Amino acid sequence: MKKKYFLLIILIFSFSFLTPDLNAQSPTSENDIQKIREVIQQKVQQKLQEISSENIINPKKAYLGTITKIENQNLSFNSKDQKYDFIISDDATFINQKQNKIKITDLKEGQDALILTLAKDEIVYAKRIILVDPTKLENKKNIALGKIADVSTTTSIFVLIPLNNNSRELQMKIDSQTEIVTKDNKSLKFTDLKKGQKIVCIYTNGQNSTYPTLKIISLD
């Protein structure tokens, strides 16, 4: 994106020097010069619109799948039959199935994991890698990264707005089996959830537009 804006600036300056040269090199009328300037301005506006209309990649995402390759800081991952390549950030954390911190050397090909990523400067970094048991995640592959929009004070229900779809609201329900933890794996209660809080939510398909929540990871 920075490169595109840099090229656009060069383009604008090039055009600004071009029109005086045209006036000096030929007996072009003022009317013709004005037309040339209008064409240049139109081209610049079109380029600005192209840049501003580009889809902005959501910087934070969560992926559930299998590690297919890991080499140094490079991680290849398969999620829902889609292949992804991540760079493991220098400050990344790694958690095993027992919720204990492990080292990057403990990661192996074929392991199932939940990966929290952050996109920056067109590079997608793996910030947190949590190993999971696929047998316990059967039919539990829905993951949403978003903000809590509302928390009920009378029921165990909260409303979640996914970051990749701000126009959509998910009504989530927790029960006694729902695990709620911080990003450092400290246990939380439902009453600790607040409006505006960023979370990763793992849930199953529900009925009546309410989704049973399996696990909540607070990112704040």
Secondary structure, 3 states (H helix, E strand, C coil): CHHHHHHHHHHHHHHHHHHHHHHHHCCCCHHHHHHHHHHHHHHHHHHHHHHHCCCCCCCEEEEEEEEEEEECCEEEEEECCEEEEEEEEEEEEEECCCCCECCHHHCCCCCEEEEEEEEECCEEEEEEEEECCHHHHCCCCEEEEEEEEEECCCCCEEEEEECCCCCCCEEEECCCCCEEEECCCCECCHHHCCCCCEEEEEECCCECCEEEEEEEEECC
